[in-house]
């Protein structure tokens, strides 16, 4: 009985710590360092040169420190500033995860072992934002998807896998994020390696199946895809989903 009470107290303590509000920053940090790292670390074919990030790990850690110490303040930051921050944070901490464990065949190989309440690498709390321990899942599902009602984020966040939308070779910024998200949507949907859309057959990424609700809040999936697709899906077409390749999106110059 005492053991059960002790475990309950531990769990309540952990919950209380995680529930504490993060320390917030009045102004957004600069994403300039991240922008420079991406311009040298993302190849023209969309693959990521992780060895280039490893060579500049000090600069990567410098940028991650900026993110950790400057949590968004919804009272003083614009929606665009917050959105750019969280997308950049997701991508940068994903890069850190791979850099810290390189070489690796797949991000899924980094599945945590014997960590209570953690069932995937995306749930592992391996970084802090404003003094609060966080996971990649929290950024994607509890912040980006929950607070922004922006389906194009699925083309902007990168899970370090071959079938993911390619990592943008530059940082997201508040000033350009609307244009950047449109570019990512057009790039991904018209990428023949990740979506195969013809007038006779339609096979799209499983992202459109996993997060279908995000894409169909105000429209149908077909109409959403057609907004960005150069080849329009005909009325009544069946939409099938491609297998997802979880191999690391690794490449070298």
Steps between C-alpha positions, in 0.01 A plus 500: 500500500783738588664424164178590317469826693863584425453437127187717502688784667781471243251513211321800650835674546596438136162625379527815711846578367392453139191715557700803607481782245809549289711812535408712201695752296367842403655480152573211264861384463684536170485199267804618305737228625244231418449650155874482429525141626212391278645666193817291537340185644207439263595370157337600170320165483342564839711250693682611814878496533510404867879494496492872418284561808737288709792716385308807615353348813615794714296740287201265509520489881530879502172529311328236713605698807332808354180303453513349847553838667242694297162328527217667305284750685150501346436844651788672319578272202294501183341179374756493218791537744372212712434277200847556353659438839326167561562363150868595520521350849350168387740473209808614692446264793436214255837575340658496846345159568661355187833681548530372857439139386658497154537269312151350517288318241171654608375745760269222618809304607544759775194367681561562871560190708361459853377858532164507686203644305709538183407277206681670211797725429257786435375483857843515657552827689860574403500881486364800686305806394487777758600263778237237414600155377341426164473243222459526124148362534408788732613756241317330214177386662450714812617829347519513121196287420296607803558876504550609140241321282759493221512173299802617300719444806506134395709602197733713713598276792751230409525162675843412357356233270502442124122527459475822703457832324853625434668721755493857376846640421441806713331608822134590527444866582198697614533735202496223237321208662179522295698483176733234642213272603342535156831411337537193720146384420557536124841332521377203701175432319669516159799289608474174298704312762246576773173542310398346168209695353378439146158533341473122502645406839548680830747377764592748771708508815367331812531841663165574335353192668657542844395865526197500273298697753747789480462521122122465487373745763375743235519295180536150358839329476477505120431873493780571745752309290371661181570844646873428464523215248599575140305191391144528629330196649183432298164488679421152628861378491610248761787618719748231608793542740865418438716299740706723729879470483649560846864475389719794599494786247880502498710630213847629421634759262 
